[in-house]
């Protein structure tokens, strides 16, 4: 049995291990999605020594970019 699922985290680029919690985000209109959607996966758990999970960091980046465009 493999210890990894076949995806990697879209934030940190490391493989998501079997049994790890993850978040999948559906993305429309990207250059890779010809006529459909693609998916990004993110670690949902916080790694040792980190304050936020990859998902939380991704959301924070997105919110920061949104706020800077609104300003």
NORTA-V332466 format. One record per pair of residues at least 24 apart in sequence whose ideal C-beta (glycine too) atoms are under 10 Angstrom apart, sorted by the first residue. I is the first residue (numbers start at 1). J is the second residue. If there is no record, write none. Layout:
# NORTA-V332466
((I;J) (I;J))
This chain:
# NORTA-V332466
((5;41) (7;39) (7;40) (7;41) (7;42) (8;40) (8;41) (8;43) (9;40) (9;41) (9;42) (9;43) (9;44) (9;53) (9;54) (9;55) (9;58) (10;39) (10;40) (10;41) (10;42) (10;43) (10;54) (10;55) (10;58) (11;40) (11;41) (11;42) (11;43) (11;53) (11;54) (11;55) (11;56) (11;57) (11;58) (11;59) (11;61) (12;42) (12;43) (12;47) (12;50) (12;53) (12;54) (12;57) (12;58) (13;54) (14;43) (14;47) (14;54) (15;41) (16;41) (16;42) (16;43) (16;44) (16;54) (17;43) (20;44) (20;45) (21;45) (21;53) (21;55) (22;53) (22;54) (22;55) (23;53) (23;54) (23;55) (23;56) (23;58) (23;59) (24;55) (25;55) (25;58) (25;59) (25;62))
